[in-house]
Amino acid sequence: MDAARLKQSWSVVAGHGDQVPLYFYSTLFLAHPETRQMFPTNMAGQRDRLVTALGHIVSNVDEVEHLVGFLQDLGADHRKFAVRAEHYPAVGEALLATLQHFLAEQWTDELASDWAAAYGLVAQVMTEAAQAAEAVNPPWWVAEIVAHERRAFDVAVLTVRPQYLLPFTPGQSIGVSHPAVRSWRYYSPANAPRADGTLELHVRAAPGGAVSSRLVYGSAVGDRIHLAAPVGDRLGLWSAGSSDLLLVVAGTGWAPVKALVEQVAAEGSRRRVDLYVGARSRSELYDSEAIDKLASSYPWLTVTYVVGADVHRPGEFVHAVDRALADGDWRSRHVFVCGSDEMVSHAVRTLAQAGFHAGQVHHEGLGAQWYGAAWRTAVQETTAGDTSGGGLR
C-alpha cells in the first residue's frame, strides 16, 4: 500500500467538491437500497462529513498509531446507526466506484489495489472495535423523558431516565437522538452522576437542527429517546488537578460546567471556584435560578453575571472573559470555557494574550455541529461541517 499514491489520488478526487459524496451515496443507495434507512432524510451535512472523514484517514494513513485509535472510536460509535459488519463491503464497493469515476484515466490496477487494501484495514479496525464495544455498552440506551421545561422560545431543559444506568463523568458528551429522526446530536449532561441515573439536558433548538428542534418543540413527558455512550475527556475535572477554578460560560455551554460544579461539591475539596456567566441579554439567563441556588449553597462558589448588551451603551458588547480578566489575576487557576464556537474562540485567544498557557485552558474542540467530542478532537484542524449525524456513514 503506497501512502503517497493514496494521498495524491485523494487530492485529485477531493478537488471535485460536492460531486464526490453525491456520486458515492447515489452509487451506494442504488446498489444497496437497504442502507438508505441508516441515514438522515436531509443528506446535506452528511456529504461534508464523508469527505472530511476520508480526508482525515488518508492524510494519516502512514501514521498507524494515530489512525487506529480514531477508527476504533468511529467503529464503536457507528453501532448507534445500526451499522453491522455486512454493511462494510457495500460501502467499500461504492467508495472504489467513486474513486474510479473521478480519477478516470488515472485509475490503475495498482491504485485500485492500494485503495482496496486501505479500506480493508479501515473496515477491519472499525468492525473489531464494534465487536469489542458490544461487551461493554449497548449500541444505545432507551430513555424516558420525565420532565420537559421550556425556559425560552428556543431552549428546553429535559430530565431523562435511561432504562438502565448510563455511566459518564462530568464534562463528557452523550449522543441523543429521537426515534423519529435518523440523526444524532451530542449534549453534555448538566449534572454529576445521580443515584437514580437521571440526566439533565439543556437543549437549544438550532436552525435546521432536526434533533434539537424535535427535543425542544416536539417532545413531551413520557416520550422515549435514544442515548449513546459518552465521549470526550477535554472538560474532565481531572485535568485541573487540585487547582482552583475559573469557569467562563455562555448559553447552553453552562450545562457541562454545572456538572463540574456539582462534582466539586461532591468531592468535598477546598477549591475556590469563580463562575462568570455571559449572555447578550438577561432573558438568555435561562437557568439563573439553579445558578443562584448553587451559589447560596456553596461558600467556595462565586457567581458573576455578565450581560453583554447594555442599553445605555449601544454598540458595545462585554464578553464574560473580558469582565473576568478585568476583575482579577486568575493565572494561578485552571480555566474551563464553554459556549458557542465564537465565544470559545474569543475567550481562548484573550486568555492566551493575558499569559495563560494552553494546559490551563480547557474547552472542547471547535465545530459544535460535529457528531461527537471524540470526532471534534480528532479532526479539529479541519473545517467543520453542519448538523448532527455520522462520520463515514
C-alpha positions as CSV (number, residue, x, y, z in Angstrom):
1,M,0.0,0.0,0.0
2,D,1.6,3.2,-1.2
3,A,0.7,6.0,1.1
4,A,2.0,8.8,-1.1
5,R,-0.1,7.4,-4.0
6,L,-3.2,7.3,-1.9
7,K,-2.8,10.9,-0.8
8,Q,-2.1,12.2,-4.3
9,S,-5.1,10.4,-5.8
10,W,-7.4,11.6,-3.0
11,S,-6.3,15.2,-3.5
12,V,-7.5,14.8,-7.1
13,V,-10.8,13.3,-6.1
14,A,-11.5,15.8,-3.4
15,G,-11.0,18.6,-5.9
16,H,-14.3,17.7,-7.4
17,G,-16.1,19.0,-4.2
18,D,-19.7,18.2,-3.6
19,Q,-19.9,15.9,-6.6
20,V,-17.9,13.3,-4.7
21,P,-20.3,12.5,-1.9
22,L,-23.2,12.9,-4.2
23,Y,-21.9,10.2,-6.5
24,F,-20.8,8.0,-3.6
25,Y,-24.2,8.0,-1.9
26,S,-26.1,7.6,-5.2
27,T,-24.0,4.6,-6.0
28,L,-24.4,3.1,-2.6
29,F,-28.2,3.6,-2.4
30,L,-28.8,2.3,-5.9
31,A,-26.7,-0.8,-5.4
32,H,-27.8,-1.4,-1.8
33,P,-31.1,0.4,-1.1
34,E,-31.4,-1.3,2.3
35,T,-28.7,1.1,3.5
36,R,-30.7,4.2,2.9
37,Q,-32.7,3.9,6.2
38,M,-29.5,4.3,8.2
39,F,-29.1,7.9,7.0
40,P,-30.9,11.1,7.8
41,T,-33.5,12.3,5.4
42,N,-31.5,15.5,4.7
43,M,-28.1,14.4,3.4
44,A,-26.6,17.9,3.1
45,G,-24.4,17.7,6.2
46,Q,-23.7,14.0,5.7
47,R,-21.9,14.8,2.5
48,D,-19.5,17.1,4.2
49,R,-18.7,14.6,6.9
50,L,-17.9,11.8,4.4
51,V,-15.3,13.9,2.6
52,T,-13.8,15.2,5.8
53,A,-13.6,11.7,7.3
54,L,-11.9,10.2,4.3
55,G,-9.6,13.2,4.1
56,H,-8.5,12.7,7.7
57,I,-8.0,8.9,7.2
58,V,-6.0,9.4,4.0
59,S,-3.8,12.2,5.4
60,N,-2.9,9.9,8.4
61,V,-2.6,6.6,6.5
62,D,1.1,6.4,7.2
63,E,0.6,7.2,10.9
64,V,-1.0,4.0,12.0
65,E,-0.8,4.7,15.8
66,H,-2.8,7.9,15.3
67,L,-5.3,6.4,12.9
68,V,-6.1,3.2,14.7
69,G,-7.4,5.0,17.8
70,F,-9.6,7.3,15.6
71,L,-11.0,4.3,13.7
72,Q,-11.7,2.3,16.8
73,D,-13.7,5.2,18.3
74,L,-15.5,5.6,15.0
75,G,-16.3,1.9,14.7
76,A,-17.7,1.6,18.2
77,D,-19.7,4.8,17.8
78,H,-21.3,3.7,14.5
79,R,-23.2,0.9,16.3
80,K,-25.8,3.5,17.2
81,F,-26.6,3.8,13.4
82,A,-27.2,0.0,13.3
83,V,-24.1,-0.4,11.2
84,R,-23.2,-4.1,11.0
85,A,-20.2,-6.0,9.6
86,E,-22.1,-6.9,6.5
87,H,-22.5,-3.2,5.6
88,Y,-18.8,-2.6,5.2
89,P,-18.4,-4.4,1.8
90,A,-21.2,-2.4,0.3
91,V,-19.6,0.9,1.4
92,G,-16.2,-0.3,0.0
93,E,-17.8,-1.1,-3.4
94,A,-19.3,2.4,-3.6
95,L,-16.1,4.0,-2.5
96,L,-14.0,2.3,-5.1
97,A,-16.5,3.0,-7.8
98,T,-16.5,6.7,-6.8
99,L,-12.7,6.9,-6.9
100,Q,-12.6,5.2,-10.3
101,H,-15.2,7.6,-11.7
102,F,-13.4,10.8,-10.6
103,L,-9.9,9.6,-11.3
104,A,-10.9,8.4,-14.8
105,E,-7.7,7.5,-16.8
106,Q,-5.6,8.0,-13.7
107,W,-7.2,4.9,-12.1
108,T,-4.9,2.0,-12.4
109,D,-4.7,-1.6,-11.1
110,E,-2.0,-0.6,-8.6
111,L,-4.1,2.3,-7.3
112,A,-7.2,0.1,-7.1
113,S,-5.2,-2.4,-5.1
114,D,-3.9,0.3,-2.7
115,W,-7.4,1.7,-2.1
116,A,-8.8,-1.8,-1.6
117,A,-6.1,-2.6,1.0
118,A,-6.6,0.8,2.8
119,Y,-10.3,0.4,3.0
120,G,-9.9,-3.3,4.1
121,L,-7.8,-2.0,7.0
122,V,-10.4,0.7,7.9
123,A,-13.2,-1.9,7.8
124,Q,-11.3,-4.4,9.9
125,V,-10.4,-2.0,12.6
126,M,-13.9,-0.5,12.8
127,T,-15.6,-3.9,12.8
128,E,-13.3,-5.3,15.5
129,A,-13.8,-2.2,17.7
130,A,-17.6,-2.5,17.3
131,Q,-17.4,-6.2,18.3
132,A,-15.3,-5.3,21.4
133,A,-17.7,-2.5,22.4
134,E,-20.6,-4.9,22.4
135,A,-19.1,-6.5,25.6
136,V,-19.0,-3.1,27.3
137,N,-22.0,-1.0,26.2
138,P,-25.2,-1.4,24.1
139,P,-25.5,0.5,20.8
140,W,-27.8,2.9,22.6
141,W,-29.8,3.3,25.7
142,V,-33.6,3.9,25.6
143,A,-34.5,6.8,28.0
144,E,-37.9,8.2,29.0
145,I,-38.4,12.0,29.3
146,V,-39.6,12.6,32.9
147,A,-39.5,16.4,32.8
148,H,-39.6,18.9,30.0
149,E,-39.4,22.6,30.7
150,R,-39.4,25.4,28.1
151,R,-37.1,28.0,29.6
152,A,-37.1,30.3,26.5
153,F,-38.6,30.2,23.0
154,D,-35.7,28.0,21.7
155,V,-34.3,26.5,24.9
156,A,-35.7,23.5,26.9
157,V,-34.3,21.7,29.9
158,L,-35.1,17.9,29.8
159,T,-34.7,15.3,32.6
160,V,-34.4,11.8,31.1
161,R,-34.2,8.4,32.8
162,P,-32.4,5.7,30.9
163,Q,-33.8,2.1,31.2
164,Y,-30.6,1.2,33.0
165,L,-27.5,3.0,34.2
166,L,-25.6,5.1,31.7
167,P,-22.1,5.7,33.2
168,F,-20.4,9.0,32.4
169,T,-18.2,11.6,34.0
170,P,-19.0,15.3,34.3
171,G,-17.8,17.2,31.2
172,Q,-18.4,14.3,28.8
173,S,-20.9,14.4,25.9
174,I,-23.7,11.9,25.3
175,G,-25.3,11.2,22.0
176,V,-29.0,12.0,21.8
177,S,-31.5,11.0,19.1
178,H,-35.2,10.9,18.8
179,P,-36.7,7.7,17.2
180,A,-38.4,9.8,14.6
181,V,-35.2,11.4,13.4
182,R,-32.3,9.5,11.9
183,S,-29.7,11.8,13.2
184,W,-27.7,12.2,16.5
185,R,-26.6,15.3,18.4
186,Y,-24.2,15.3,21.3
187,Y,-25.0,17.1,24.6
188,S,-23.2,17.3,27.9
189,P,-25.3,16.3,30.9
190,A,-25.9,19.3,33.2
191,N,-25.4,17.1,36.3
192,A,-22.9,14.9,38.0
193,P,-24.0,11.2,38.1
194,R,-27.1,10.7,40.3
195,A,-28.2,7.8,42.4
196,D,-31.4,7.5,40.3
197,G,-29.5,7.6,37.0
198,T,-31.4,10.6,35.6
199,L,-29.7,13.1,33.3
200,E,-30.4,16.8,32.8
201,L,-30.1,18.0,29.2
202,H,-30.0,21.7,28.2
203,V,-31.1,21.9,24.5
204,R,-31.2,25.0,22.3
205,A,-33.0,24.5,19.0
206,A,-30.5,25.1,16.2
207,P,-31.8,26.5,12.9
208,G,-32.4,23.4,10.7
209,G,-31.4,21.1,13.6
210,A,-33.6,18.0,13.3
211,V,-32.6,16.6,16.7
212,S,-32.6,19.8,18.7
213,S,-35.8,21.1,17.2
214,R,-37.6,17.8,18.0
215,L,-36.3,17.8,21.6
216,V,-37.4,21.4,22.2
217,Y,-40.6,21.7,20.2
218,G,-41.8,18.2,19.6
219,S,-41.2,16.2,22.8
220,A,-43.1,15.8,26.0
221,V,-43.0,13.9,29.3
222,G,-43.4,10.2,28.6
223,D,-41.7,10.3,25.2
224,R,-38.7,8.0,24.7
225,I,-35.4,9.0,23.2
226,H,-32.2,7.2,22.5
227,L,-28.8,7.9,24.2
228,A,-25.4,6.9,23.0
229,A,-22.2,6.1,25.0
230,P,-20.4,9.1,26.4
231,V,-17.3,10.5,24.6
232,G,-14.7,13.1,25.2
233,D,-12.3,14.0,28.1
234,R,-11.2,17.5,27.4
235,L,-13.6,19.0,30.0
236,G,-12.9,16.5,32.7
237,L,-12.1,18.0,36.1
238,W,-9.1,15.6,36.5
239,S,-7.2,17.7,34.0
240,A,-7.1,20.6,36.6
241,G,-5.6,18.6,39.4
242,S,-6.5,20.2,42.7
243,S,-6.3,23.8,41.4
244,D,-8.8,26.5,42.0
245,L,-11.0,27.1,39.0
246,L,-12.2,29.9,36.8
247,L,-15.3,29.0,34.8
248,V,-16.4,31.1,31.8
249,V,-19.7,30.1,30.1
250,A,-22.4,31.4,27.8
251,G,-25.7,30.0,26.6
252,T,-26.2,26.2,27.0
253,G,-22.4,26.0,27.5
254,W,-23.4,26.3,31.1
255,A,-24.6,22.6,31.1
256,P,-21.2,20.8,31.4
257,V,-19.9,23.4,33.8
258,K,-23.0,22.9,36.0
259,A,-21.9,19.2,36.2
260,L,-18.4,20.2,37.1
261,V,-19.7,22.4,40.0
262,E,-21.7,19.5,41.3
263,Q,-18.6,17.3,41.1
264,V,-16.6,19.9,43.1
265,A,-19.3,19.8,45.7
266,A,-19.4,16.0,45.8
267,E,-15.6,15.7,46.2
268,G,-15.6,18.0,49.2
269,S,-12.4,19.7,48.1
270,R,-11.3,23.2,49.2
271,R,-11.2,24.6,45.7
272,R,-12.1,28.2,45.1
273,V,-14.4,28.4,42.1
274,D,-15.4,31.6,40.3
275,L,-18.1,31.4,37.7
276,Y,-18.7,34.0,35.0
277,V,-22.0,33.6,33.1
278,G,-22.2,35.6,29.9
279,A,-25.4,36.5,28.0
280,R,-26.4,39.0,25.4
281,S,-29.5,39.9,27.5
282,R,-31.0,38.9,30.8
283,S,-33.7,36.9,29.0
284,E,-30.9,34.5,27.9
285,L,-30.1,33.5,31.5
286,Y,-32.4,30.6,31.4
287,D,-31.0,28.7,34.4
288,S,-30.3,31.6,36.8
289,E,-32.5,30.1,39.5
290,A,-30.3,27.0,39.7
291,I,-27.1,29.0,39.5
292,D,-28.2,31.3,42.3
293,K,-29.2,28.2,44.4
294,L,-25.7,26.7,43.9
295,A,-24.0,30.0,44.8
296,S,-26.0,30.2,48.0
297,S,-25.3,26.6,48.9
298,Y,-21.6,26.6,48.5
299,P,-19.4,29.4,50.0
300,W,-16.5,28.4,47.8
301,L,-18.5,29.3,44.7
302,T,-18.7,33.0,43.5
303,V,-21.0,33.8,40.6
304,T,-20.8,36.9,38.3
305,Y,-23.4,37.5,35.6
306,V,-22.1,39.4,32.6
307,V,-24.9,40.8,30.4
308,G,-23.1,41.8,27.2
309,A,-25.6,44.3,25.7
310,D,-26.0,47.4,27.7
311,V,-29.0,49.6,26.7
312,H,-27.1,52.6,28.0
313,R,-24.1,51.8,25.7
314,P,-25.4,50.9,22.3
315,G,-23.0,49.2,20.0
316,E,-20.8,47.9,22.9
317,F,-20.6,44.3,24.0
318,V,-18.9,42.9,27.0
319,H,-17.6,39.3,26.9
320,A,-17.6,37.3,30.1
321,V,-13.9,36.5,29.8
322,D,-13.1,40.3,29.4
323,R,-15.0,41.0,32.6
324,A,-13.3,38.2,34.4
325,L,-9.8,39.4,33.5
326,A,-10.7,43.0,34.5
327,D,-11.8,41.7,37.9
328,G,-8.6,40.0,38.9
329,D,-5.5,38.0,38.1
330,W,-6.5,34.3,37.6
331,R,-3.3,33.0,36.2
332,S,-2.8,30.5,39.1
333,R,-6.1,28.8,38.2
334,H,-7.3,26.4,35.6
335,V,-9.9,27.8,33.3
336,F,-12.9,26.0,31.7
337,V,-14.6,27.7,28.8
338,C,-17.9,26.5,27.3
339,G,-20.2,28.2,24.8
340,S,-20.6,28.8,21.1
341,D,-17.6,28.5,18.8
342,E,-17.3,32.2,18.6
343,M,-17.4,32.7,22.3
344,V,-14.8,30.0,23.0
345,S,-12.5,31.2,20.2
346,H,-12.6,34.8,21.6
347,A,-12.0,33.5,25.2
348,V,-9.1,31.2,24.3
349,R,-7.4,34.0,22.3
350,T,-7.9,36.5,25.1
351,L,-6.6,34.2,27.8
352,A,-3.5,33.3,25.7
353,Q,-2.8,37.0,25.3
354,A,-3.2,37.5,29.0
355,G,-0.5,35.0,29.7
356,F,-2.4,31.7,30.3
357,H,-0.6,28.7,28.9
358,A,-2.5,26.1,26.9
359,G,-2.5,23.5,29.7
360,Q,-4.5,25.8,31.9
361,V,-7.3,26.4,29.5
362,H,-9.9,23.6,28.9
363,H,-12.5,23.6,26.2
364,E,-14.0,21.2,23.7
365,G,-12.6,21.2,20.1
366,L,-14.3,23.8,17.9
367,G,-17.0,22.7,15.5
368,A,-20.1,22.4,17.6
369,Q,-22.1,20.7,14.9
370,W,-19.8,17.6,14.8
371,Y,-21.4,14.4,15.9
372,G,-19.3,13.9,19.0
373,A,-16.5,15.2,21.1
374,A,-14.0,12.5,20.1
375,W,-14.6,13.3,16.5
376,R,-14.2,17.0,17.0
377,T,-10.9,16.4,18.8
378,A,-9.6,14.2,16.1
379,V,-10.3,16.5,13.2
380,Q,-10.2,19.9,14.8
381,E,-7.7,21.0,12.2
382,T,-10.3,20.5,9.5
383,T,-13.2,22.9,8.7
384,A,-16.3,21.8,10.5
385,G,-19.5,20.8,8.7
386,D,-23.0,21.4,9.8
387,T,-25.7,19.5,11.7
388,S,-25.6,16.3,13.6
389,G,-25.1,12.8,12.2
390,G,-22.3,10.3,11.5
391,G,-18.8,10.2,10.1
392,L,-18.2,7.7,7.4
393,R,-21.8,6.7,7.3
